[in-house]
């Protein structure tokens, strides 16, 4: 399976998926740690992909998403954004609603 197909499959199979540097248990950058903190406060499980362990995804995903940085959060197949957008949505109460809408 090529990298783009793998990315599309991951996004399709996971209602909430975070592409990040590191893991939720051990983020490897402040932006990923911030995204994890807000997602964890929403209280729903989510999938994650460590782009440091998958250089092919790290190289391909920014082109696919037209979003140059990590983390990247997808909910129900839609790119939500990175750390700043995640924080803003959380502070407005919108991230919680988006996460709760996932069955």
C-alpha positions as CSV (number, residue, x, y, z in Angstrom):
1,X,0.0,0.0,0.0
2,X,1.4,3.4,-0.9
3,X,1.7,6.2,1.7
4,X,-1.2,8.2,0.4
5,X,-3.5,5.2,0.5
6,X,-2.3,4.4,4.0
7,X,-3.1,8.0,5.2
8,X,-6.6,7.9,3.6
9,X,-7.3,4.5,5.2
10,X,-6.2,5.7,8.7
11,X,-8.4,8.8,8.4
12,X,-11.4,6.8,7.2
13,X,-11.0,4.1,9.8
14,X,-10.6,6.4,12.8
15,X,-13.3,8.9,13.7
16,X,-10.7,11.0,15.6
17,X,-7.1,10.8,14.7
18,X,-4.1,13.0,15.6
19,X,-1.0,13.0,13.6
20,X,1.7,14.2,16.0
21,X,5.3,14.1,17.0
22,X,5.6,11.4,19.6
23,X,2.7,9.6,21.3
24,X,-0.1,10.9,23.6
25,X,1.8,9.4,26.5
26,X,5.1,11.0,25.5
27,X,4.7,13.9,23.0
28,X,8.0,15.1,21.5
29,X,7.1,18.7,20.9
30,X,5.2,21.3,22.8
31,X,2.6,21.7,20.0
32,X,1.8,18.0,20.1
33,X,1.7,18.1,23.9
34,X,-0.8,20.9,23.8
35,X,-3.1,19.1,21.3
36,X,-3.0,16.0,23.4
37,X,-3.8,17.9,26.6
38,X,-7.0,19.4,25.0
39,X,-8.1,16.2,23.3
40,X,-7.6,14.3,26.6
41,X,-9.8,16.8,28.4
42,X,-12.6,16.0,25.9
43,X,-12.6,12.5,27.4
44,X,-13.1,10.4,24.2
45,X,-10.6,7.9,22.8
46,X,-8.7,8.8,19.7
47,X,-6.1,7.3,17.5
48,X,-2.7,8.8,17.0
49,X,0.2,8.4,14.5
50,X,3.7,9.3,15.5
51,X,5.1,11.0,12.4
52,X,8.6,10.7,13.8
53,X,8.3,6.9,13.5
54,X,6.7,7.2,10.0
55,X,8.9,9.5,7.8
56,X,6.8,8.6,4.8
57,X,3.6,9.9,6.4
58,X,5.5,12.9,7.8
59,X,6.6,13.8,4.2
60,X,3.3,13.0,2.5
61,X,0.6,14.2,4.9
62,X,1.4,18.0,4.6
63,X,1.0,17.7,0.8
64,X,-2.3,15.7,1.1
65,X,-3.8,18.0,3.7
66,X,-2.3,21.3,2.4
67,X,-1.3,21.9,6.0
68,X,2.5,22.2,6.5
69,X,2.9,21.5,10.2
70,X,2.2,18.9,12.9
71,X,0.1,18.1,14.8
72,X,-2.8,17.6,12.5
73,X,-6.2,16.6,13.9
74,X,-8.9,14.9,11.9
75,X,-12.5,14.4,13.1
76,X,-14.8,12.3,11.0
77,X,-12.5,12.6,8.0
78,X,-12.1,16.3,8.1
79,X,-8.9,18.2,8.9
80,X,-9.6,20.4,11.9
81,X,-6.2,21.9,12.2
82,X,-3.1,22.2,14.3
83,X,-2.3,23.1,17.9
84,X,-3.5,26.7,17.8
85,X,-6.8,25.9,16.2
86,X,-7.3,22.9,18.6
87,X,-6.7,25.3,21.6
88,X,-9.0,27.9,20.2
89,X,-11.8,25.4,19.5
90,X,-11.4,24.0,23.0
91,X,-11.5,27.4,24.7
92,X,-14.7,28.2,22.8
93,X,-16.3,24.8,23.7
94,X,-16.4,23.8,20.1
95,X,-13.8,21.0,20.3
96,X,-15.8,19.2,23.0
97,X,-18.9,19.4,20.8
98,X,-17.1,18.1,17.8
99,X,-15.6,15.2,19.8
100,X,-18.9,14.4,21.4
101,X,-20.6,14.2,18.0
102,X,-18.4,11.2,17.1
103,X,-20.3,8.0,17.7
